[in-house]
Amino acid sequence: MENWRLAVGAWTVLVAVLTLGQAAWAEAIGQIKLLSGDVAIVRNNVRSSAQPGDLLEKADTLLTGTDGRVGITFIDNSRFSMGPNSRIALEKFTFNPTTHEGEFLTRVEHGTLAVISGHIAHSAQDAMQVQTPTTILGVRGTRFLVQVEK
């Protein structure tokens, strides 16, 4: 009887941990994989220092300082690399992991952004876009670099 109670207790703890872990990832659209120098995340008008492993949400803005660089992997397998003195907003992100359909809009205000597109860009024309102050790039499943001067 005691072993049964222990097993039920352990199962309950496991389910709670997995559920809470999933809740944390529910809003996440990507994760910071590596960074160096000054890198910050602005979320709901609050700026915080970024760390490797931090989860990103749609509507986050990423900032890098004069020595900042950051590598990000998104849940659709898109990868971004930001260079120094950059400000990039994750304007819109939706993704269905079953159908690989979604929408991804990023706004590069200034700085550099290297992109390797993921599943969203392959799902439909204009499903992934990168906006700059002067243009909108429609991504069709490729690798590219954007540089925007201040």
ZIHUGI-V33691 format. One record per pair of residues at least 6 apart in sequence whose C-alpha atoms are under 7 Angstrom apart, sorted by sequence separation. I is the first residue (numbers start at 1). GAP is how many residues later the second one is. D is the distance in whole Angstrom. If there is no record, write none. Layout:
I/GAP/D ; I/GAP/D
This chain:
41/6/6 ; 42/6/6 ; 73/6/5 ; 95/6/6 ; 96/6/6 ; 121/6/6 ; 130/6/6 ; 131/6/6 ; 40/7/6 ; 41/7/5 ; 72/7/6 ; 73/7/7 ; 95/7/4 ; 120/7/6 ; 121/7/5 ; 129/7/7 ; 130/7/5 ; 40/8/6 ; 41/8/6 ; 72/8/5 ; 94/8/5 ; 95/8/7 ; 120/8/6 ; 129/8/5 ; 130/8/7 ; 40/9/4 ; 41/9/6 ; 71/9/6 ; 72/9/6 ; 94/9/5 ; 129/9/5 ; 39/10/6 ; 40/10/5 ; 71/10/4 ; 93/10/5 ; 94/10/7 ; 128/10/6 ; 129/10/6 ; 39/11/6 ; 70/11/6 ; 71/11/7 ; 92/11/7 ; 93/11/5 ; 128/11/5 ; 70/12/5 ; 92/12/5 ; 93/12/7 ; 126/12/5 ; 69/13/6 ; 92/13/5 ; 126/13/6 ; 69/14/5 ; 91/14/5 ; 92/14/7 ; 68/15/7 ; 69/15/6 ; 90/15/7 ; 91/15/5 ; 125/15/6 ; 68/16/5 ; 90/16/5 ; 91/16/7 ; 35/17/6 ; 43/17/5 ; 67/17/6 ; 89/17/6 ; 90/17/7 ; 103/17/6 ; 34/18/5 ; 42/18/6 ; 43/18/7 ; 66/18/5 ; 89/18/5 ; 102/18/5 ; 121/18/6 ; 122/18/6 ; 33/19/5 ; 41/19/7 ; 42/19/5 ; 65/19/6 ; 66/19/5 ; 76/19/7 ; 88/19/6 ; 89/19/7 ; 100/19/6 ; 101/19/6 ; 121/19/5 ; 122/19/5 ; 32/20/5 ; 33/20/6 ; 41/20/6 ; 42/20/6 ; 64/20/5 ; 65/20/5 ; 88/20/5 ; 100/20/6 ; 121/20/5 ; 32/21/5 ; 41/21/5 ; 64/21/5 ; 87/21/6 ; 88/21/6 ; 31/22/6 ; 32/22/5 ; 40/22/6 ; 41/22/6 ; 64/22/5 ; 87/22/6 ; 101/22/5 ; 31/23/6 ; 32/23/7 ; 40/23/5 ; 63/23/6 ; 64/23/7 ; 87/23/5 ; 100/23/6 ; 104/23/6 ; 105/23/6 ; 106/23/6 ; 107/23/6 ; 108/23/6 ; 109/23/6 ; 118/23/7 ; 31/24/4 ; 39/24/6 ; 40/24/6 ; 63/24/5 ; 86/24/5 ; 87/24/6 ; 103/24/5 ; 104/24/5 ; 105/24/5 ; 106/24/5 ; 107/24/5 ; 108/24/5 ; 109/24/6 ; 117/24/5 ; 30/25/6 ; 31/25/6 ; 39/25/4 ; 62/25/6 ; 63/25/7 ; 86/25/4 ; 102/25/6 ; 103/25/6 ; 104/25/6 ; 105/25/6 ; 106/25/6 ; 107/25/6 ; 117/25/6 ; 30/26/5 ; 38/26/6 ; 39/26/6 ; 61/26/7 ; 62/26/5 ; 85/26/5 ; 86/26/6 ; 116/26/6 ; 117/26/6 ; 28/27/6 ; 29/27/6 ; 38/27/5 ; 61/27/6 ; 62/27/6 ; 84/27/7 ; 116/27/5 ; 28/28/5 ; 29/28/5 ; 61/28/4 ; 83/28/7 ; 115/28/5 ; 116/28/7 ; 28/29/5 ; 29/29/7 ; 38/29/6 ; 39/29/6 ; 60/29/6 ; 61/29/6 ; 83/29/5 ; 115/29/5 ; 27/30/6 ; 37/30/5 ; 38/30/5 ; 39/30/7 ; 59/30/7 ; 60/30/6 ; 82/30/6 ; 83/30/7 ; 114/30/6 ; 115/30/6 ; 37/31/4 ; 59/31/5 ; 82/31/5 ; 114/31/4 ; 36/32/6 ; 37/32/6 ; 58/32/6 ; 59/32/5 ; 81/32/6 ; 82/32/6 ; 113/32/6 ; 114/32/6 ; 36/33/5 ; 58/33/6 ; 59/33/7 ; 80/33/7 ; 81/33/5 ; 113/33/5 ; 35/34/5 ; 36/34/7 ; 58/34/6 ; 80/34/6 ; 81/34/7 ; 112/34/6 ; 113/34/7 ; 35/35/4 ; 58/35/6 ; 80/35/5 ; 112/35/4 ; 34/36/6 ; 35/36/6 ; 79/36/6 ; 80/36/7 ; 111/36/6 ; 112/36/6 ; 34/37/5 ; 79/37/5 ; 111/37/5 ; 33/38/6 ; 78/38/6 ; 79/38/6 ; 110/38/5 ; 111/38/6 ; 32/39/6 ; 33/39/5 ; 78/39/5 ; 109/39/7 ; 110/39/6 ; 32/40/5 ; 33/40/7 ; 78/40/4 ; 110/40/6 ; 31/41/6 ; 32/41/7 ; 77/41/5 ; 30/42/7 ; 31/42/6 ; 76/42/5 ; 77/42/6 ; 30/43/6 ; 31/43/6 ; 76/43/5 ; 30/44/4 ; 76/44/6 ; 29/45/6 ; 30/45/5 ; 29/46/6
